[in-house]
Amino acid sequence: LMLGPLAHAQGEDQAAIEFDIDTKPAEFCKAVDHALLNGYLDELNATAKIALTLKHRLRGGESELEIFYRGLAQADCLYDNLCAVDENFDLRLRRLQEWQEHEPGSIAPLVALMRFWDVAAWGARGCGFIKDVTPAQLQEFGERLGTEMGYARQIKPEDDPEATRLLLELGLDVNLP
C-alpha cells in the first residue's frame, strides 16, 4: 500500500491509495484511516474517484468503496464492531469536515460524514439490548441520527452506492415507511 509521504516522495501530488487483489481489506481500511487522520486529502480524493467506479474488489470480494468508507468513518475496520471506542473521534470528525471544505462539490466527503454519524449514533446507543440502553444513550443516539440526516439531505442516492445503502439504513433507524 502506498500513500501520503511515500506518494509525495515519488513526486505524485494526487496518488490514490494503492492495493492489489491480494491486499487484505483490513490493510486497505487502515491505510485509508491513516490517510484521513494525517490529512492526506488529495490521496482521499484520488482514491474516492477510483472507488466510485466500483471496478475493484479486495481479497474476500468486498468492494473497494465499502472498505474505503469504513476506513474513513470507523475506529475499527471490522464491520461488526461499531461499538469500538474511537480514540480519534474528534480528529476524525475534524478531518472529514476539512475534506468537505477542501472538496465542496464532491459527494465522497458528504457520504463519509453521513457514515461517520451513523457509526457515532450506534456507538452512543451502545451494543446492548434495548432494555439496557439508558435514556441518555437514546437521546444521544437520536441527536447523532439527526446530524446524519442533515448530511443525508445534501446527497442524491444515485451519485454513490454507499449513499443509497446509508439512506436505507437511516430510514430504518428513524422508522420511516
Phi and psi in degrees as GROMACS dihedral restraints (atoms count N, CA, C in turn):
[ dihedral_restraints ]
;  ai    aj    ak    al  type     phi  dphi    fc
    3     4     5     6     1  -128.9    20    10
    4     5     6     7     1   129.5    20    10
    6     7     8     9     1  -158.4    20    10
    7     8     9    10     1   172.8    20    10
    9    10    11    12     1    48.8    20    10
   10    11    12    13     1  -123.1    20    10
   12    13    14    15     1   -56.7    20    10
   13    14    15    16     1   -35.9    20    10
   15    16    17    18     1   -63.6    20    10
   16    17    18    19     1   -44.9    20    10
   18    19    20    21     1   -64.5    20    10
   19    20    21    22     1   -44.0    20    10
   21    22    23    24     1   -66.0    20    10
   22    23    24    25     1   -35.4    20    10
   24    25    26    27     1   -63.3    20    10
   25    26    27    28     1   -27.0    20    10
   27    28    29    30     1   -91.2    20    10
   28    29    30    31     1     9.0    20    10
   30    31    32    33     1    81.3    20    10
   31    32    33    34     1    15.7    20    10
   33    34    35    36     1   -98.6    20    10
   34    35    36    37     1   122.3    20    10
   36    37    38    39     1   -81.5    20    10
   37    38    39    40     1   -36.4    20    10
   39    40    41    42     1  -128.9    20    10
   40    41    42    43     1    54.6    20    10
   42    43    44    45     1   -77.1    20    10
   43    44    45    46     1   135.0    20    10
   45    46    47    48     1   -75.0    20    10
   46    47    48    49     1   159.5    20    10
   48    49    50    51     1   -71.8    20    10
   49    50    51    52     1   118.2    20    10
   51    52    53    54     1   -89.1    20    10
   52    53    54    55     1   150.6    20    10
   54    55    56    57     1  -157.3    20    10
   55    56    57    58     1   168.7    20    10
   57    58    59    60     1  -132.6    20    10
   58    59    60    61     1  -178.6    20    10
   60    61    62    63     1   -61.9    20    10
   61    62    63    64     1   -22.2    20    10
   63    64    65    66     1   -89.0    20    10
   64    65    66    67     1    -5.0    20    10
   66    67    68    69     1   -68.7    20    10
   67    68    69    70     1   129.7    20    10
   69    70    71    72     1   -72.5    20    10
   70    71    72    73     1   140.6    20    10
   72    73    74    75     1   -52.9    20    10
   73    74    75    76     1   -39.5    20    10
   75    76    77    78     1   -64.0    20    10
   76    77    78    79     1   -34.0    20    10
   78    79    80    81     1   -66.7    20    10
   79    80    81    82     1   -45.7    20    10
   81    82    83    84     1   -63.8    20    10
   82    83    84    85     1   -43.2    20    10
   84    85    86    87     1   -59.1    20    10
   85    86    87    88     1   -46.1    20    10
   87    88    89    90     1   -65.2    20    10
   88    89    90    91     1   -34.9    20    10
   90    91    92    93     1   -65.8    20    10
   91    92    93    94     1   -39.4    20    10
   93    94    95    96     1   -65.9    20    10
   94    95    96    97     1   -45.2    20    10
   96    97    98    99     1   -56.7    20    10
   97    98    99   100     1   -46.7    20    10
   99   100   101   102     1   -60.9    20    10
  100   101   102   103     1   -44.8    20    10
  102   103   104   105     1   -61.7    20    10
  103   104   105   106     1   -43.8    20    10
  105   106   107   108     1   -63.2    20    10
  106   107   108   109     1   -54.1    20    10
  108   109   110   111     1   -64.1    20    10
  109   110   111   112     1   -23.2    20    10
  111   112   113   114     1   -97.4    20    10
  112   113   114   115     1     3.5    20    10
  114   115   116   117     1    76.3    20    10
  115   116   117   118     1    26.8    20    10
  117   118   119   120     1   -83.0    20    10
  118   119   120   121     1    69.9    20    10
  120   121   122   123     1   -67.3    20    10
  121   122   123   124     1   -36.3    20    10
  123   124   125   126     1   -64.4    20    10
  124   125   126   127     1   -38.6    20    10
  126   127   128   129     1   -65.1    20    10
  127   128   129   130     1   -39.2    20    10
  129   130   131   132     1   -64.0    20    10
  130   131   132   133     1   -41.7    20    10
  132   133   134   135     1   -61.0    20    10
  133   134   135   136     1   -47.0    20    10
  135   136   137   138     1   -63.5    20    10
  136   137   138   139     1   -41.6    20    10
  138   139   140   141     1   -67.1    20    10
  139   140   141   142     1   -40.6    20    10
  141   142   143   144     1   -60.6    20    10
  142   143   144   145     1   -43.3    20    10
  144   145   146   147     1   -60.4    20    10
  145   146   147   148     1   -40.9    20    10
  147   148   149   150     1   -71.2    20    10
  148   149   150   151     1   -44.4    20    10
  150   151   152   153     1   -62.4    20    10
  151   152   153   154     1   -36.0    20    10
  153   154   155   156     1   -66.8    20    10
  154   155   156   157     1   -14.7    20    10
  156   157   158   159     1   -73.9    20    10
  157   158   159   160     1   -17.8    20    10
  159   160   161   162     1    59.4    20    10
  160   161   162   163     1    26.7    20    10
  162   163   164   165     1   -89.2    20    10
  163   164   165   166     1   -14.8    20    10
  165   166   167   168     1  -117.8    20    10
  166   167   168   169     1   141.5    20    10
  168   169   170   171     1  -127.9    20    10
  169   170   171   172     1   152.1    20    10
  171   172   173   174     1  -101.6    20    10
  172   173   174   175     1   174.5    20    10
  174   175   176   177     1   -50.2    20    10
  175   176   177   178     1   131.9    20    10
  177   178   179   180     1    94.9    20    10
  178   179   180   181     1    -8.8    20    10
  180   181   182   183     1    94.4    20    10
  181   182   183   184     1    -3.3    20    10
  183   184   185   186     1   -71.1    20    10
  184   185   186   187     1   144.2    20    10
  186   187   188   189     1   -75.0    20    10
  187   188   189   190     1   148.8    20    10
  189   190   191   192     1   -57.2    20    10
  190   191   192   193     1   -37.9    20    10
  192   193   194   195     1   -63.4    20    10
  193   194   195   196     1   -45.7    20    10
  195   196   197   198     1   -59.6    20    10
  196   197   198   199     1   -47.6    20    10
  198   199   200   201     1   -68.8    20    10
  199   200   201   202     1   -36.5    20    10
  201   202   203   204     1   -57.3    20    10
  202   203   204   205     1   -52.5    20    10
  204   205   206   207     1   -67.1    20    10
  205   206   207   208     1   -33.0    20    10
  207   208   209   210     1   -61.5    20    10
  208   209   210   211     1   -43.6    20    10
  210   211   212   213     1   -65.1    20    10
  211   212   213   214     1   -27.9    20    10
  213   214   215   216     1   -79.7    20    10
  214   215   216   217     1   -33.7    20    10
  216   217   218   219     1  -105.8    20    10
  217   218   219   220     1   -16.1    20    10
  219   220   221   222     1  -121.1    20    10
  220   221   222   223     1   148.6    20    10
  222   223   224   225     1   -72.3    20    10
  223   224   225   226     1   -30.3    20    10
  225   226   227   228     1  -123.0    20    10
  226   227   228   229     1   133.4    20    10
  228   229   230   231     1   -78.8    20    10
  229   230   231   232     1     0.1    20    10
  231   232   233   234     1   -82.1    20    10
  232   233   234   235     1   125.0    20    10
  234   235   236   237     1   -61.0    20    10
  235   236   237   238     1   -34.9    20    10
  237   238   239   240     1   -88.1    20    10
  238   239   240   241     1     9.2    20    10
  240   241   242   243     1  -112.9    20    10
  241   242   243   244     1    54.7    20    10
  243   244   245   246     1   -73.3    20    10
  244   245   246   247     1   -11.0    20    10
  246   247   248   249     1   -96.3    20    10
  247   248   249   250     1     9.7    20    10
  249   250   251   252     1   -64.1    20    10
  250   251   252   253     1   139.6    20    10
  252   253   254   255     1   -73.4    20    10
  253   254   255   256     1   129.3    20    10
  255   256   257   258     1   -95.3    20    10
  256   257   258   259     1   101.3    20    10
  258   259   260   261     1   -63.1    20    10
  259   260   261   262     1   -20.3    20    10
  261   262   263   264     1  -109.9    20    10
  262   263   264   265     1    26.5    20    10
  264   265   266   267     1   -52.1    20    10
  265   266   267   268     1   -54.2    20    10
  267   268   269   270     1   -65.4    20    10
  268   269   270   271     1   -42.4    20    10
  270   271   272   273     1   -65.2    20    10
  271   272   273   274     1   -43.2    20    10
  273   274   275   276     1   -58.9    20    10
  274   275   276   277     1   -47.2    20    10
  276   277   278   279     1   -61.9    20    10
  277   278   279   280     1   -45.6    20    10
  279   280   281   282     1   -61.2    20    10
  280   281   282   283     1   -43.3    20    10
  282   283   284   285     1   -65.8    20    10
  283   284   285   286     1   -40.3    20    10
  285   286   287   288     1   -63.6    20    10
  286   287   288   289     1   -39.8    20    10
  288   289   290   291     1   -67.1    20    10
  289   290   291   292     1   -39.0    20    10
  291   292   293   294     1   -61.8    20    10
  292   293   294   295     1   -41.7    20    10
  294   295   296   297     1   -63.4    20    10
  295   296   297   298     1   -42.0    20    10
  297   298   299   300     1   -61.6    20    10
  298   299   300   301     1   -42.1    20    10
  300   301   302   303     1   -67.6    20    10
  301   302   303   304     1   -35.6    20    10
  303   304   305   306     1   -69.3    20    10
  304   305   306   307     1   -32.6    20    10
  306   307   308   309     1  -129.5    20    10
  307   308   309   310     1    68.0    20    10
  309   310   311   312     1   -62.9    20    10
  310   311   312   313     1   -22.7    20    10
  312   313   314   315     1   -94.3    20    10
  313   314   315   316     1     0.9    20    10
  315   316   317   318     1   -92.6    20    10
  316   317   318   319     1   139.7    20    10
  318   319   320   321     1   -77.3    20    10
  319   320   321   322     1   -30.0    20    10
  321   322   323   324     1   -57.6    20    10
  322   323   324   325     1   -45.8    20    10
  324   325   326   327     1   -63.6    20    10
  325   326   327   328     1   -35.7    20    10
  327   328   329   330     1   -65.4    20    10
  328   329   330   331     1   -43.9    20    10
  330   331   332   333     1   -66.1    20    10
  331   332   333   334     1   -40.2    20    10
  333   334   335   336     1   -62.2    20    10
  334   335   336   337     1   -41.5    20    10
  336   337   338   339     1   -66.7    20    10
  337   338   339   340     1   -38.1    20    10
  339   340   341   342     1   -62.7    20    10
  340   341   342   343     1   -46.3    20    10
  342   343   344   345     1   -65.5    20    10
  343   344   345   346     1   -39.2    20    10
  345   346   347   348     1   -55.4    20    10
  346   347   348   349     1   -48.3    20    10
  348   349   350   351     1   -70.9    20    10
  349   350   351   352     1   -28.9    20    10
  351   352   353   354     1   -64.3    20    10
  352   353   354   355     1   -48.6    20    10
  354   355   356   357     1   -62.8    20    10
  355   356   357   358     1   -42.8    20    10
  357   358   359   360     1   -63.3    20    10
  358   359   360   361     1   -37.4    20    10
  360   361   362   363     1   -63.4    20    10
  361   362   363   364     1   -48.0    20    10
  363   364   365   366     1   -68.7    20    10
  364   365   366   367     1   -33.1    20    10
  366   367   368   369     1   -63.4    20    10
  367   368   369   370     1   -40.1    20    10
  369   370   371   372     1   -67.5    20    10
  370   371   372   373     1   -37.5    20    10
  372   373   374   375     1   -67.0    20    10
  373   374   375   376     1   -36.9    20    10
  375   376   377   378     1    93.5    20    10
  376   377   378   379     1   163.8    20    10
  378   379   380   381     1   -98.9    20    10
  379   380   381   382     1     7.9    20    10
  381   382   383   384     1   -79.3    20    10
  382   383   384   385     1   172.9    20    10
  384   385   386   387     1   -65.7    20    10
  385   386   387   388     1   155.2    20    10
  387   388   389   390     1   -56.6    20    10
  388   389   390   391     1   -32.5    20    10
  390   391   392   393     1   -65.2    20    10
  391   392   393   394     1   -20.6    20    10
  393   394   395   396     1   -97.4    20    10
  394   395   396   397     1    -2.2    20    10
  396   397   398   399     1   -87.9    20    10
  397   398   399   400     1   130.2    20    10
  399   400   401   402     1   -81.3    20    10
  400   401   402   403     1   160.6    20    10
  402   403   404   405     1   -58.1    20    10
  403   404   405   406     1   -36.8    20    10
  405   406   407   408     1   -64.6    20    10
  406   407   408   409     1   -39.6    20    10
  408   409   410   411     1   -64.6    20    10
  409   410   411   412     1   -43.0    20    10
  411   412   413   414     1   -64.7    20    10
  412   413   414   415     1   -36.8    20    10
  414   415   416   417     1   -65.2    20    10
  415   416   417   418     1   -45.9    20    10
  417   418   419   420     1   -65.7    20    10
  418   419   420   421     1   -37.1    20    10
  420   421   422   423     1   -55.7    20    10
  421   422   423   424     1   -50.5    20    10
  423   424   425   426     1   -63.3    20    10
  424   425   426   427     1   -40.8    20    10
  426   427   428   429     1   -63.2    20    10
  427   428   429   430     1   -43.0    20    10
  429   430   431   432     1   -70.1    20    10
  430   431   432   433     1   -35.8    20    10
  432   433   434   435     1   -64.0    20    10
  433   434   435   436     1   -35.7    20    10
  435   436   437   438     1   -62.8    20    10
  436   437   438   439     1   -40.2    20    10
  438   439   440   441     1   -64.7    20    10
  439   440   441   442     1   -42.8    20    10
  441   442   443   444     1   -58.9    20    10
  442   443   444   445     1   -41.3    20    10
  444   445   446   447     1   -63.0    20    10
  445   446   447   448     1   -34.8    20    10
  447   448   449   450     1   -59.4    20    10
  448   449   450   451     1   -40.5    20    10
  450   451   452   453     1   -71.9    20    10
  451   452   453   454     1   -36.5    20    10
  453   454   455   456     1   -59.5    20    10
  454   455   456   457     1   -35.5    20    10
  456   457   458   459     1   -67.1    20    10
  457   458   459   460     1   -16.3    20    10
  459   460   461   462     1   -95.6    20    10
  460   461   462   463     1     0.1    20    10
  462   463   464   465     1  -113.1    20    10
  463   464   465   466     1   137.0    20    10
  465   466   467   468     1   -97.6    20    10
  466   467   468   469     1   120.8    20    10
  468   469   470   471     1   -57.3    20    10
  469   470   471   472     1   -30.6    20    10
  471   472   473   474     1   -70.8    20    10
  472   473   474   475     1    -9.9    20    10
  474   475   476   477     1   -84.3    20    10
  475   476   477   478     1   -14.5    20    10
  477   478   479   480     1  -161.0    20    10
  478   479   480   481     1   122.5    20    10
  480   481   482   483     1   -60.0    20    10
  481   482   483   484     1   -35.1    20    10
  483   484   485   486     1   -65.8    20    10
  484   485   486   487     1   -35.4    20    10
  486   487   488   489     1   -61.2    20    10
  487   488   489   490     1   -42.1    20    10
  489   490   491   492     1   -60.5    20    10
  490   491   492   493     1   -47.2    20    10
  492   493   494   495     1   -61.2    20    10
  493   494   495   496     1   -45.3    20    10
  495   496   497   498     1   -64.5    20    10
  496   497   498   499     1   -39.0    20    10
  498   499   500   501     1   -64.3    20    10
  499   500   501   502     1   -39.4    20    10
  501   502   503   504     1   -63.9    20    10
  502   503   504   505     1   -44.3    20    10
  504   505   506   507     1   -62.5    20    10
  505   506   507   508     1   -42.6    20    10
  507   508   509   510     1   -61.8    20    10
  508   509   510   511     1   -41.8    20    10
  510   511   512   513     1   -58.5    20    10
  511   512   513   514     1   -40.2    20    10
  513   514   515   516     1   -68.0    20    10
  514   515   516   517     1   -41.2    20    10
  516   517   518   519     1   -62.5    20    10
  517   518   519   520     1   -35.8    20    10
  519   520   521   522     1  -102.9    20    10
  520   521   522   523     1     9.7    20    10
  522   523   524   525     1    63.0    20    10
  523   524   525   526     1    44.7    20    10
  525   526   527   528     1   -80.7    20    10
  526   527   528   529     1   151.6    20    10
